[in-house]
Amino acid sequence: MDVGNPSPSAPKIPAEGAFLLIDKPRGPSSHQVTAWVRDMLGVPRAGHAGTLDPSVSGLLVVALGKSLRLIPLVLTFPKRYIGVVQLHGPVTRTALTSVLGEFVGPIYQTPPVRSAVKRQRRIRTIHSLRLLESAQNTVLIDVTCESGTYIRTLAVDVGDALGVGAHLSELRRVGTGPFLEEQIVTLQMLSDAIALSSEGHPELLKGMLHAPEEVWTRVPRVWVKDSAVDALAHGADLAAAGVASITGNFVAGDRVALVTRQEELVATGRALFDSSAIPGKKEGWVIDAESVFLAPGQYPRHWGAAKRREKPQ
């Protein structure tokens, strides 16, 4: 397989963009795998959501085309991992199960020394932490956690809590939000699908592409009035008067999707208020719009010189 050369008749990506769920192998970086996918498809840009270390395998969400703008939403999804933890001493299964239970919920973590981010202590939420198997000092765990959780740090902390020490010896990501391990494709599978597409059989490749709706329908949605759509399409923020209804709960700072009543994605943005507080507001900005998806001019213009909310310096 030559992952460095695009097909001479590379398939077209849908205008709204798409996501590929790649089975990242151990060895290359997430950036390198994404670059291979970009070159194989012959697209100008591709990006991944959620970095996997070179030694980690599994589900890598790769965004293509316009779907790159939805990466911030993908990064809010919880992640699921299967990991092998090597304990540095013997412990009973009862003690191990008990300690694992203590790590479910909000926990403090400090990024590893070799991490690319600033080493500040932060809170991350562990949604579930289950013991799958154990043999002597080798333990297989199943972790579902908030995005940005360091599983290597978690393994070390579990070992410290057990009083014997531990380290993570192997890790595989098997889920990101609605995307599951059963849906992922290898680079070889992608290469084969591209070859078939170039021969006039695009069905296999089309079946690998995931629509943007699989992402933005999984986050809270703010349904906007038709009179507010064109202003949003021009980059304005959303005022309280433009809100038609809300689906899902969110707090100030959460990312949301701004959607027309015809179920078209207009933009994504950050909430300036909790979802419970917005219906009672009569004026003022309620959503700080970030990425626009709908082209201007598709809805009647009901605004004058609408401007984006001025951000504090």
PASEBA-1860 file (N, C-alpha, C; in nm, 3 decimals):
! residues 313
1> MDVGNPSP> 0.084/-0.120/0.000/0.000/0.000/0.000/0.087/0.124/0.000 ~ 0.064/0.214/-0.096/0.138/0.340/-0.102/0.048/0.450/-0.048 ~ 0.067/0.485/0.080/-0.021/0.584/0.141/0.019/0.725/0.109 ~ 0.131/0.745/0.039/0.178/0.880/0.012/0.127/0.938/-0.117 ~ 0.066/0.858/-0.206/0.023/0.908/-0.336/-0.127/0.900/-0.350 ~ -0.194/1.011/-0.384/-0.338/1.009/-0.402/-0.376/0.935/-0.529 ~ -0.496/0.883/-0.531/-0.546/0.820/-0.651/-0.557/0.923/-0.762 ~ -0.524/0.885/-0.889/-0.535/0.980/-0.999/-0.677/1.028/-1.021
9> SAPKIPAE> -0.775/0.952/-0.979/-0.914/0.994/-0.989/-0.977/0.988/-0.851 ~ -0.920/1.065/-0.760/-0.963/1.063/-0.620/-1.109/1.102/-0.610 ~ -1.183/1.037/-0.520/-1.327/1.065/-0.507/-1.351/1.204/-0.449 ~ -1.469/1.257/-0.480/-1.507/1.387/-0.427/-1.571/1.369/-0.290 ~ -1.532/1.457/-0.198/-1.591/1.457/-0.064/-1.718/1.541/-0.071 ~ -1.827/1.502/-0.002/-1.949/1.582/-0.005/-1.923/1.728/0.033 ~ -2.003/1.818/-0.023/-1.983/1.961/-0.001/-1.988/1.996/0.147 ~ -2.070/1.923/0.224/-2.081/1.952/0.367/-1.969/1.888/0.447
17> GAFLLIDK> -1.878/1.816/0.380/-1.768/1.750/0.449/-1.809/1.612/0.499 ~ -1.717/1.544/0.564/-1.743/1.409/0.614/-1.638/1.373/0.717 ~ -1.664/1.265/0.790/-1.569/1.211/0.886/-1.533/1.067/0.846 ~ -1.406/1.034/0.866/-1.358/0.897/0.850/-1.313/0.846/0.987 ~ -1.346/0.723/1.018/-1.306/0.663/1.145/-1.194/0.565/1.115 ~ -1.072/0.609/1.140/-0.953/0.534/1.102/-0.901/0.452/1.221 ~ -0.860/0.329/1.192/-0.795/0.245/1.292/-0.646/0.280/1.290 ~ -0.607/0.371/1.378/-0.467/0.413/1.382/-0.380/0.299/1.435
25> PRGPSSHQ> -0.277/0.261/1.363/-0.187/0.157/1.413/-0.087/0.214/1.513 ~ -0.024/0.129/1.588/0.084/0.173/1.677/0.206/0.208/1.592 ~ 0.274/0.314/1.627/0.394/0.356/1.555/0.387/0.498/1.506 ~ 0.305/0.525/1.403/0.298/0.662/1.351/0.218/0.752/1.445 ~ 0.241/0.882/1.431/0.166/0.980/1.510/0.028/1.000/1.448 ~ -0.062/1.059/1.524/-0.195/1.091/1.472/-0.185/1.188/1.355 ~ -0.092/1.282/1.364/-0.071/1.379/1.256/-0.028/1.309/1.128 ~ 0.062/1.212/1.139/0.110/1.142/1.020/-0.002/1.060/0.956
33> VTAWVRDM> -0.081/0.990/1.038/-0.192/0.911/0.985/-0.292/1.002/0.913 ~ -0.320/1.116/0.972/-0.413/1.211/0.909/-0.358/1.262/0.777 ~ -0.229/1.288/0.771/-0.166/1.333/0.647/-0.175/1.224/0.540 ~ -0.157/1.098/0.579/-0.171/0.988/0.483/-0.313/0.984/0.426 ~ -0.413/0.998/0.514/-0.552/0.996/0.469/-0.577/1.111/0.372 ~ -0.528/1.228/0.405/-0.542/1.345/0.317/-0.484/1.318/0.179 ~ -0.362/1.264/0.176/-0.295/1.241/0.048/-0.361/1.128/-0.031 ~ -0.406/1.025/0.038/-0.473/0.915/-0.030/-0.601/0.960/-0.099
41> LGVPRAGH> -0.674/1.050/-0.033/-0.800/1.098/-0.088/-0.780/1.215/-0.185 ~ -0.661/1.276/-0.181/-0.636/1.388/-0.269/-0.712/1.513/-0.230 ~ -0.738/1.530/-0.100/-0.809/1.650/-0.052/-0.707/1.750/0.001 ~ -0.739/1.881/-0.004/-0.642/1.981/0.040/-0.617/1.982/0.190 ~ -0.721/1.946/0.269/-0.706/1.955/0.414/-0.778/1.840/0.483 ~ -0.719/1.797/0.593/-0.782/1.699/0.682/-0.730/1.725/0.822 ~ -0.809/1.692/0.920/-0.766/1.713/1.059/-0.823/1.603/1.147 ~ -0.757/1.578/1.258/-0.805/1.473/1.349/-0.857/1.534/1.478
49> AGTLDPSV> -0.946/1.462/1.542/-1.006/1.507/1.667/-0.966/1.412/1.779 ~ -0.874/1.455/1.862/-0.830/1.371/1.973/-0.703/1.296/1.943 ~ -0.591/1.351/1.985/-0.461/1.292/1.954/-0.439/1.160/2.026 ~ -0.386/1.062/1.953/-0.341/0.937/2.011/-0.189/0.934/2.004 ~ -0.123/0.899/2.114/0.023/0.888/2.114/0.067/0.783/2.011 ~ 0.190/0.794/1.960/0.238/0.695/1.863/0.223/0.551/1.911 ~ 0.239/0.526/2.039/0.231/0.389/2.091/0.088/0.341/2.114 ~ -0.010/0.427/2.092/-0.151/0.394/2.117/-0.221/0.369/1.983
57> SGLLVVAL> -0.307/0.269/1.980/-0.382/0.235/1.860/-0.530/0.266/1.879 ~ -0.604/0.251/1.769/-0.749/0.261/1.781/-0.813/0.374/1.704 ~ -0.933/0.409/1.747/-1.021/0.498/1.673/-0.966/0.641/1.668 ~ -0.937/0.686/1.546/-0.895/0.824/1.522/-0.998/0.887/1.429 ~ -1.068/0.988/1.478/-1.169/1.057/1.399/-1.099/1.160/1.310 ~ -1.110/1.142/1.178/-1.047/1.232/1.082/-1.156/1.311/1.010 ~ -1.146/1.442/1.017/-1.244/1.530/0.952/-1.193/1.574/0.816 ~ -1.285/1.577/0.720/-1.252/1.615/0.582/-1.339/1.733/0.540
65> GKSLRLIP> -1.278/1.826/0.465/-1.355/1.938/0.411/-1.419/2.023/0.519 ~ -1.544/2.059/0.496/-1.615/2.151/0.584/-1.632/2.095/0.726 ~ -1.623/1.963/0.739/-1.639/1.902/0.872/-1.525/1.936/0.966 ~ -1.416/1.992/0.914/-1.308/2.037/1.002/-1.361/2.136/1.106 ~ -1.464/2.212/1.068/-1.519/2.312/1.159/-1.593/2.248/1.277 ~ -1.619/2.117/1.268/-1.690/2.048/1.375/-1.597/1.976/1.472 ~ -1.467/1.983/1.448/-1.373/1.918/1.539/-1.391/1.962/1.684 ~ -1.414/2.093/1.713/-1.435/2.131/1.853/-1.552/2.058/1.918
73> LVLTFPKR> -1.655/2.022/1.840/-1.767/1.946/1.896/-1.725/1.803/1.926 ~ -1.650/1.742/1.834/-1.604/1.604/1.856/-1.518/1.597/1.983 ~ -1.440/1.701/2.006/-1.352/1.701/2.123/-1.428/1.707/2.255 ~ -1.557/1.738/2.250/-1.637/1.739/2.373/-1.692/1.600/2.406 ~ -1.685/1.506/2.312/-1.741/1.373/2.334/-1.655/1.293/2.432 ~ -1.717/1.209/2.513/-1.639/1.119/2.599/-1.565/1.016/2.514 ~ -1.455/0.965/2.568/-1.372/0.865/2.499/-1.375/0.734/2.579 ~ -1.362/0.624/2.505/-1.358/0.492/2.571/-1.228/0.421/2.530
81> YIGVVQLH> -1.161/0.363/2.627/-1.033/0.295/2.605/-1.033/0.157/2.670 ~ -0.958/0.067/2.609/-0.921/-0.061/2.671/-0.771/-0.055/2.695 ~ -0.729/-0.076/2.820/-0.588/-0.062/2.853/-0.535/-0.179/2.933 ~ -0.406/-0.204/2.918/-0.337/-0.306/2.996/-0.250/-0.234/3.098 ~ -0.275/-0.260/3.225/-0.200/-0.198/3.335/-0.112/-0.303/3.400 ~ 0.014/-0.272/3.414/0.107/-0.363/3.480/0.129/-0.317/3.623 ~ 0.081/-0.394/3.718/0.102/-0.362/3.859/0.243/-0.402/3.899 ~ 0.301/-0.328/3.993/0.439/-0.355/4.035/0.446/-0.445/4.158
89> GPVTRTAL> 0.332/-0.498/4.193/0.327/-0.588/4.308/0.193/-0.657/4.312 ~ 0.180/-0.764/4.390/0.054/-0.839/4.396/-0.053/-0.766/4.477 ~ -0.177/-0.772/4.429/-0.293/-0.720/4.504/-0.408/-0.818/4.484 ~ -0.502/-0.817/4.576/-0.618/-0.904/4.561/-0.717/-0.842/4.463 ~ -0.799/-0.926/4.402/-0.899/-0.876/4.309/-0.998/-0.784/4.381 ~ -1.028/-0.816/4.506/-1.121/-0.733/4.583/-1.064/-0.593/4.604 ~ -0.936/-0.586/4.639/-0.873/-0.456/4.660/-0.866/-0.377/4.530 ~ -0.836/-0.446/4.421/-0.825/-0.380/4.291/-0.960/-0.323/4.249
97> TSVLGEFV> -1.066/-0.403/4.262/-1.199/-0.356/4.223/-1.242/-0.237/4.309 ~ -1.211/-0.243/4.436/-1.247/-0.135/4.527/-1.177/-0.005/4.490 ~ -1.047/-0.012/4.461/-0.971/0.108/4.427/-1.017/0.166/4.293 ~ -1.043/0.080/4.196/-1.091/0.129/4.067/-1.221/0.208/4.084 ~ -1.308/0.161/4.174/-1.434/0.231/4.200/-1.414/0.370/4.257 ~ -1.303/0.389/4.330/-1.276/0.520/4.390/-1.239/0.625/4.286 ~ -1.201/0.581/4.165/-1.160/0.675/4.061/-1.274/0.713/3.966 ~ -1.393/0.662/3.991/-1.508/0.700/3.908/-1.563/0.833/3.958
105> GPIYQTPP> -1.581/0.927/3.866/-1.626/1.062/3.901/-1.516/1.163/3.871 ~ -1.529/1.285/3.921/-1.426/1.386/3.897/-1.297/1.351/3.970 ~ -1.185/1.360/3.901/-1.054/1.335/3.962/-0.958/1.445/3.921 ~ -0.854/1.464/4.001/-0.748/1.558/3.966/-0.641/1.486/3.886 ~ -0.590/1.553/3.783/-0.479/1.498/3.705/-0.380/1.607/3.669 ~ -0.253/1.569/3.666/-0.147/1.655/3.614/-0.092/1.588/3.489 ~ -0.090/1.657/3.374/-0.040/1.596/3.250/0.101/1.541/3.268 ~ 0.136/1.433/3.199/0.271/1.378/3.207/0.376/1.479/3.163
113> VRSAVKRQ> 0.501/1.457/3.205/0.610/1.549/3.171/0.625/1.563/3.021 ~ 0.609/1.453/2.947/0.629/1.458/2.802/0.507/1.509/2.726 ~ 0.401/1.550/2.799/0.282/1.601/2.733/0.311/1.735/2.666 ~ 0.238/1.762/2.557/0.257/1.886/2.481/0.185/2.003/2.544 ~ 0.097/1.977/2.642/0.022/2.086/2.704/0.088/2.131/2.832 ~ 0.047/2.249/2.879/0.103/2.304/3.002/0.067/2.214/3.120 ~ 0.165/2.188/3.204/0.145/2.094/3.315/0.078/2.164/3.432 ~ -0.053/2.179/3.421/-0.132/2.235/3.529/-0.228/2.129/3.578
121> RRIRTIHS> -0.248/2.127/3.709/-0.341/2.030/3.766/-0.482/2.064/3.719 ~ -0.557/1.963/3.674/-0.690/1.988/3.620/-0.784/1.877/3.664 ~ -0.912/1.903/3.651/-1.014/1.805/3.687/-1.065/1.738/3.560 ~ -1.071/1.605/3.562/-1.128/1.528/3.454/-1.227/1.428/3.515 ~ -1.330/1.394/3.439/-1.434/1.304/3.490/-1.419/1.165/3.430 ~ -1.413/1.065/3.516/-1.414/0.925/3.475/-1.559/0.877/3.486 ~ -1.619/0.844/3.372/-1.759/0.802/3.371/-1.774/0.657/3.416 ~ -1.681/0.573/3.378/-1.682/0.433/3.424/-1.541/0.378/3.416
129> LRLLESAQ> -1.510/0.287/3.507/-1.377/0.224/3.511/-1.398/0.081/3.560 ~ -1.389/-0.014/3.464/-1.422/-0.153/3.495/-1.301/-0.244/3.479 ~ -1.294/-0.342/3.566/-1.194/-0.446/3.555/-1.248/-0.556/3.464 ~ -1.177/-0.583/3.354/-1.220/-0.687/3.262/-1.155/-0.821/3.294 ~ -1.025/-0.820/3.312/-0.951/-0.942/3.343/-0.830/-0.908/3.428 ~ -0.780/-1.006/3.500/-0.655/-0.990/3.573/-0.585/-1.124/3.581 ~ -0.455/-1.121/3.560/-0.374/-1.243/3.569/-0.240/-1.203/3.630 ~ -0.214/-1.257/3.749/-0.095/-1.219/3.825/-0.095/-1.066/3.843
137> NTVLIDVT> 0.004/-0.996/3.790/0.009/-0.850/3.809/-0.033/-0.773/3.684 ~ -0.093/-0.841/3.588/-0.138/-0.775/3.465/-0.290/-0.759/3.469 ~ -0.334/-0.636/3.444/-0.477/-0.603/3.458/-0.529/-0.541/3.329 ~ -0.647/-0.586/3.285/-0.713/-0.530/3.167/-0.831/-0.445/3.214 ~ -0.832/-0.316/3.177/-0.936/-0.226/3.223/-1.012/-0.165/3.105 ~ -1.134/-0.124/3.132/-1.223/-0.058/3.035/-1.259/0.077/3.094 ~ -1.218/0.185/3.027/-1.235/0.320/3.080/-1.318/0.405/2.985 ~ -1.422/0.469/3.036/-1.493/0.572/2.961/-1.474/0.702/3.039
145> CESGTYIR> -1.423/0.805/2.970/-1.381/0.924/3.042/-1.403/1.051/2.960 ~ -1.390/1.161/3.027/-1.398/1.291/2.962/-1.280/1.309/2.868 ~ -1.305/1.377/2.758/-1.197/1.407/2.665/-1.086/1.482/2.738 ~ -0.961/1.449/2.708/-0.849/1.514/2.773/-0.797/1.442/2.895 ~ -0.855/1.325/2.926/-0.808/1.246/3.039/-0.681/1.170/2.999 ~ -0.583/1.167/3.088/-0.457/1.096/3.061/-0.465/0.957/3.125 ~ -0.477/0.855/3.040/-0.492/0.719/3.092/-0.362/0.670/3.154 ~ -0.249/0.715/3.101/-0.120/0.676/3.162/-0.112/0.729/3.306
153> TLAVDVGD> -0.153/0.853/3.323/-0.153/0.912/3.458/-0.252/0.838/3.548 ~ -0.367/0.800/3.492/-0.467/0.726/3.569/-0.408/0.594/3.618 ~ -0.336/0.522/3.531/-0.276/0.394/3.570/-0.177/0.412/3.684 ~ -0.095/0.516/3.675/0.004/0.543/3.780/-0.067/0.576/3.911 ~ -0.174/0.656/3.904/-0.247/0.694/4.025/-0.316/0.573/4.090 ~ -0.369/0.483/4.007/-0.430/0.360/4.061/-0.325/0.277/4.132 ~ -0.207/0.265/4.073/-0.100/0.190/4.138/-0.058/0.250/4.270 ~ -0.053/0.385/4.274/-0.018/0.451/4.400/-0.125/0.426/4.506
161> ALGVGAHL> -0.253/0.431/4.465/-0.362/0.408/4.559/-0.360/0.265/4.613 ~ -0.312/0.172/4.532/-0.302/0.032/4.575/-0.179/0.008/4.661 ~ -0.085/0.102/4.658/0.036/0.090/4.739/0.144/0.004/4.677 ~ 0.130/-0.032/4.548/0.230/-0.118/4.485/0.295/-0.052/4.363 ~ 0.233/0.055/4.313/0.282/0.118/4.190/0.229/0.048/4.067 ~ 0.224/0.119/3.954/0.174/0.060/3.830/0.211/0.150/3.712 ~ 0.205/0.093/3.593/0.222/0.172/3.471/0.134/0.113/3.362 ~ 0.102/0.194/3.264/0.022/0.150/3.151/0.114/0.089/3.047
169> SELRRVGT> 0.090/-0.034/3.006/0.177/-0.100/2.908/0.117/-0.103/2.767 ~ -0.013/-0.088/2.755/-0.076/-0.088/2.623/-0.211/-0.018/2.632 ~ -0.249/0.051/2.522/-0.375/0.125/2.523/-0.435/0.128/2.383 ~ -0.567/0.113/2.378/-0.639/0.121/2.251/-0.768/0.200/2.273 ~ -0.794/0.298/2.185/-0.921/0.372/2.194/-1.026/0.298/2.113 ~ -1.141/0.272/2.176/-1.246/0.194/2.111/-1.375/0.272/2.095 ~ -1.377/0.398/2.138/-1.499/0.477/2.121/-1.474/0.626/2.139 ~ -1.543/0.705/2.060/-1.544/0.851/2.074/-1.687/0.897/2.053
177> GPFLEEQI> -1.757/0.931/2.160/-1.896/0.971/2.148/-1.978/0.863/2.080 ~ -2.049/0.898/1.970/-2.133/0.799/1.902/-2.055/0.703/1.814 ~ -1.926/0.728/1.792/-1.845/0.646/1.703/-1.784/0.528/1.779 ~ -1.795/0.408/1.720/-1.755/0.285/1.788/-1.647/0.211/1.711 ~ -1.576/0.124/1.782/-1.468/0.048/1.721/-1.516/-0.036/1.603 ~ -1.641/-0.082/1.608/-1.695/-0.165/1.500/-1.704/-0.090/1.368 ~ -1.697/0.044/1.373/-1.713/0.125/1.252/-1.580/0.166/1.189 ~ -1.469/0.139/1.255/-1.342/0.191/1.206/-1.289/0.111/1.088
185> VTLQMLSD> -1.206/0.176/1.007/-1.145/0.112/0.890/-0.994/0.132/0.897 ~ -0.921/0.035/0.848/-0.775/0.046/0.844/-0.733/0.128/0.722 ~ -0.608/0.170/0.720/-0.556/0.242/0.604/-0.560/0.154/0.480 ~ -0.536/0.024/0.497/-0.542/-0.066/0.382/-0.685/-0.076/0.328 ~ -0.782/-0.082/0.417/-0.922/-0.086/0.374/-0.958/0.042/0.298 ~ -0.910/0.155/0.348/-0.937/0.283/0.281/-0.873/0.284/0.143 ~ -0.749/0.238/0.135/-0.679/0.234/0.007/-0.754/0.147/-0.095 ~ -0.803/0.031/-0.050/-0.878/-0.058/-0.139/-1.007/0.009/-0.185
193> AIALSSEG> -1.075/0.078/-0.095/-1.201/0.144/-0.130/-1.178/0.256/-0.232 ~ -1.067/0.330/-0.215/-1.033/0.436/-0.310/-1.005/0.378/-0.448 ~ -0.935/0.265/-0.451/-0.905/0.200/-0.579/-1.033/0.156/-0.648 ~ -1.127/0.099/-0.573/-1.255/0.058/-0.631/-1.333/0.179/-0.682 ~ -1.328/0.289/-0.604/-1.398/0.410/-0.646/-1.344/0.463/-0.778 ~ -1.212/0.458/-0.794/-1.150/0.507/-0.918/-1.186/0.420/-1.037 ~ -1.231/0.297/-1.010/-1.273/0.206/-1.116/-1.423/0.212/-1.141 ~ -1.488/0.310/-1.078/-1.631/0.326/-1.100/-1.720/0.257/-1.001
201> HPELLKGM> -1.664/0.216/-0.887/-1.743/0.149/-0.782/-1.723/0.222/-0.649 ~ -1.793/0.336/-0.631/-1.770/0.419/-0.512/-1.846/0.376/-0.388 ~ -1.927/0.271/-0.397/-2.017/0.237/-0.287/-1.942/0.209/-0.156 ~ -1.834/0.133/-0.164/-1.759/0.097/-0.043/-1.703/0.221/0.025 ~ -1.645/0.311/-0.053/-1.588/0.432/0.004/-1.697/0.522/0.062 ~ -1.808/0.535/-0.008/-1.918/0.617/0.043/-1.968/0.564/0.176 ~ -1.966/0.432/0.191/-2.011/0.373/0.316/-1.918/0.399/0.433 ~ -1.795/0.438/0.404/-1.698/0.470/0.510/-1.710/0.614/0.559
209> LHAPEEVW> -1.776/0.699/0.481/-1.786/0.841/0.515/-1.905/0.864/0.608 ~ -1.880/0.936/0.716/-1.984/0.968/0.813/-2.023/1.115/0.799 ~ -2.153/1.138/0.791/-2.205/1.273/0.767/-2.187/1.362/0.890 ~ -2.174/1.494/0.870/-2.160/1.586/0.982/-2.275/1.577/1.084 ~ -2.394/1.537/1.035/-2.509/1.526/1.126/-2.484/1.428/1.239 ~ -2.395/1.332/1.217/-2.366/1.234/1.322/-2.292/1.299/1.438 ~ -2.240/1.418/1.416/-2.172/1.492/1.522/-2.264/1.599/1.582 ~ -2.314/1.691/1.497/-2.384/1.805/1.556/-2.520/1.770/1.615
217> TRVPRVWV> -2.579/1.657/1.575/-2.705/1.616/1.637/-2.684/1.553/1.774 ~ -2.557/1.534/1.813/-2.526/1.473/1.943/-2.497/1.577/2.051 ~ -2.501/1.704/2.014/-2.477/1.810/2.113/-2.606/1.889/2.130 ~ -2.619/1.966/2.238/-2.739/2.048/2.255/-2.760/2.141/2.135 ~ -2.885/2.158/2.097/-2.918/2.240/1.981/-3.005/2.359/2.020 ~ -2.974/2.472/1.961/-3.056/2.591/1.976/-3.122/2.615/1.840 ~ -3.253/2.603/1.835/-3.327/2.623/1.713/-3.353/2.773/1.696 ~ -3.317/2.827/1.581/-3.325/2.972/1.562/-3.441/3.008/1.470
225> KDSAVDAL> -3.496/3.125/1.491/-3.605/3.176/1.407/-3.551/3.209/1.268 ~ -3.638/3.197/1.169/-3.597/3.227/1.031/-3.542/3.368/1.018 ~ -3.596/3.459/1.097/-3.553/3.599/1.089/-3.411/3.620/1.137 ~ -3.355/3.523/1.211/-3.219/3.537/1.265/-3.114/3.462/1.183 ~ -3.159/3.378/1.089/-3.066/3.289/1.019/-2.963/3.365/0.936 ~ -3.008/3.461/0.856/-2.914/3.528/0.766/-2.809/3.608/0.843 ~ -2.849/3.667/0.954/-2.750/3.740/1.036/-2.643/3.645/1.087 ~ -2.685/3.525/1.131/-2.588/3.426/1.177/-2.497/3.382/1.063
233> AHGADLAA> -2.556/3.366/0.944/-2.477/3.325/0.828/-2.373/3.430/0.790 ~ -2.396/3.554/0.829/-2.300/3.662/0.804/-2.200/3.677/0.920 ~ -2.211/3.591/1.022/-2.113/3.595/1.131/-2.159/3.661/1.259 ~ -2.287/3.700/1.267/-2.337/3.764/1.389/-2.355/3.660/1.499 ~ -2.354/3.706/1.623/-2.388/3.619/1.735/-2.540/3.608/1.744 ~ -2.588/3.519/1.828/-2.732/3.498/1.840/-2.787/3.574/1.960 ~ -2.888/3.656/1.933/-2.956/3.731/2.039/-3.073/3.651/2.092 ~ -3.118/3.685/2.210/-3.229/3.614/2.274/-3.354/3.615/2.187
241> AGVASITG> -3.376/3.724/2.115/-3.496/3.736/2.032/-3.496/3.638/1.916 ~ -3.380/3.583/1.880/-3.371/3.492/1.768/-3.387/3.345/1.804 ~ -3.405/3.314/1.933/-3.417/3.176/1.978/-3.561/3.129/1.963 ~ -3.579/3.017/1.891/-3.711/2.958/1.877/-3.736/2.854/1.986 ~ -3.639/2.766/2.009/-3.650/2.664/2.113/-3.513/2.604/2.139 ~ -3.504/2.519/2.240/-3.377/2.457/2.279/-3.399/2.308/2.299 ~ -3.307/2.227/2.247/-3.308/2.082/2.267/-3.183/2.043/2.345 ~ -3.201/1.982/2.461/-3.087/1.944/2.543/-3.053/2.050/2.645
249> NFVAGDRV> -2.977/2.011/2.746/-2.936/2.102/2.852/-2.789/2.137/2.838 ~ -2.754/2.260/2.871/-2.615/2.303/2.869/-2.594/2.413/2.971 ~ -2.469/2.437/3.002/-2.433/2.545/3.093/-2.350/2.646/3.016 ~ -2.337/2.764/3.073/-2.258/2.870/3.008/-2.118/2.819/2.978 ~ -2.073/2.840/2.855/-1.941/2.793/2.813/-1.945/2.668/2.729 ~ -2.055/2.593/2.734/-2.068/2.471/2.654/-2.084/2.506/2.506 ~ -2.040/2.417/2.421/-2.059/2.434/2.277/-2.196/2.378/2.236 ~ -2.262/2.449/2.145/-2.394/2.410/2.098/-2.400/2.423/1.947
257> ALVTRQEE> -2.503/2.361/1.887/-2.528/2.376/1.744/-2.647/2.469/1.725 ~ -2.635/2.562/1.632/-2.743/2.655/1.598/-2.808/2.604/1.470 ~ -2.937/2.571/1.478/-3.005/2.497/1.373/-3.133/2.568/1.331 ~ -3.163/2.565/1.199/-3.289/2.622/1.151/-3.403/2.528/1.184 ~ -3.526/2.580/1.170/-3.641/2.495/1.195/-3.661/2.392/1.084 ~ -3.582/2.406/0.976/-3.581/2.306/0.868/-3.466/2.206/0.888 ~ -3.408/2.206/1.008/-3.301/2.113/1.048/-3.175/2.130/0.964 ~ -3.138/2.255/0.938/-3.011/2.286/0.872/-2.916/2.344/0.976
265> LVATGRAL> -2.791/2.299/0.974/-2.691/2.354/1.064/-2.648/2.492/1.013 ~ -2.668/2.593/1.095/-2.629/2.730/1.058/-2.487/2.759/1.107 ~ -2.462/2.729/1.234/-2.332/2.759/1.294/-2.318/2.682/1.424 ~ -2.198/2.683/1.478/-2.175/2.633/1.613/-2.132/2.752/1.699 ~ -2.147/2.738/1.828/-2.109/2.849/1.915/-2.101/2.807/2.060 ~ -2.063/2.902/2.143/-2.055/2.879/2.288/-2.169/2.953/2.358 ~ -2.232/2.882/2.451/-2.342/2.943/2.526/-2.289/3.048/2.623 ~ -2.357/3.160/2.629/-2.322/3.266/2.724/-2.402/3.255/2.853
273> FDSSAIPG> -2.508/3.170/2.850/-2.592/3.147/2.967/-2.630/2.999/2.972 ~ -2.674/2.954/3.088/-2.728/2.819/3.100/-2.854/2.808/3.015 ~ -2.883/2.687/2.966/-3.002/2.667/2.883/-3.130/2.705/2.957 ~ -3.133/2.685/3.087/-3.253/2.716/3.165/-3.279/2.866/3.176 ~ -3.174/2.946/3.157/-3.189/3.091/3.172/-3.227/3.162/3.043 ~ -3.204/3.100/2.930/-3.224/3.168/2.801/-3.371/3.196/2.770 ~ -3.465/3.102/2.791/-3.604/3.131/2.756/-3.661/3.255/2.824 ~ -3.612/3.291/2.941/-3.664/3.407/3.012/-3.604/3.539/2.970
281> KKEGWVID> -3.504/3.535/2.883/-3.437/3.659/2.842/-3.512/3.720/2.723 ~ -3.524/3.850/2.724/-3.595/3.922/2.618/-3.501/3.992/2.522 ~ -3.378/4.018/2.567/-3.282/4.090/2.482/-3.141/4.050/2.520 ~ -3.045/4.093/2.438/-2.904/4.065/2.465/-2.859/3.939/2.394 ~ -2.726/3.923/2.382/-2.667/3.807/2.318/-2.673/3.686/2.410 ~ -2.701/3.568/2.353/-2.708/3.446/2.433/-2.611/3.338/2.385 ~ -2.572/3.343/2.256/-2.478/3.246/2.201/-2.368/3.321/2.127 ~ -2.244/3.292/2.160/-2.128/3.347/2.091/-2.097/3.254/1.973
289> AESVFLAP> -2.136/3.294/1.852/-2.117/3.209/1.734/-1.969/3.194/1.703 ~ -1.928/3.072/1.660/-1.788/3.044/1.629/-1.768/3.010/1.481 ~ -1.816/2.895/1.437/-1.797/2.852/1.298/-1.931/2.854/1.224 ~ -1.934/2.918/1.107/-2.056/2.929/1.027/-2.056/2.822/0.919 ~ -2.171/2.758/0.898/-2.184/2.653/0.798/-2.277/2.690/0.683 ~ -2.381/2.767/0.712/-2.480/2.800/0.611/-2.437/2.925/0.535 ~ -2.445/2.920/0.404/-2.406/3.035/0.322/-2.509/3.147/0.336 ~ -2.465/3.272/0.336/-2.558/3.385/0.343/-2.651/3.388/0.222
297> GQYPRHWG> -2.765/3.454/0.240/-2.857/3.475/0.129/-2.959/3.367/0.109 ~ -2.957/3.262/0.191/-3.055/3.154/0.174/-3.183/3.180/0.252 ~ -3.180/3.277/0.342/-3.298/3.316/0.418/-3.314/3.467/0.405 ~ -3.438/3.518/0.417/-3.460/3.663/0.405/-3.379/3.740/0.508 ~ -3.332/3.856/0.464/-3.253/3.940/0.554/-3.347/4.025/0.640 ~ -3.334/4.010/0.771/-3.419/4.085/0.865/-3.333/4.167/0.961 ~ -3.220/4.206/0.914/-3.129/4.279/1.003/-3.065/4.393/0.925 ~ -3.020/4.493/1.000/-2.957/4.609/0.938/-2.806/4.592/0.937
305> AAKRREKP> -2.740/4.664/1.019/-2.594/4.655/1.027/-2.557/4.570/1.148 ~ -2.608/4.447/1.150/-2.580/4.359/1.263/-2.432/4.332/1.275 ~ -2.382/4.338/1.397/-2.240/4.315/1.421/-2.224/4.208/1.528 ~ -2.110/4.147/1.529/-2.080/4.050/1.633/-2.064/4.122/1.766 ~ -2.097/4.049/1.869/-2.080/4.104/2.004/-1.934/4.136/2.026 ~ -1.907/4.251/2.081/-1.769/4.288/2.108/-1.716/4.204/2.223 ~ -1.603/4.142/2.202/-1.542/4.058/2.305/-1.458/4.143/2.399 ~ -1.456/4.114/2.527/-1.371/4.189/2.620/-1.225/4.174/2.585
313> Q> -1.150/4.279/2.600/-1.007/4.276/2.569/-0.930/4.211/2.684
END
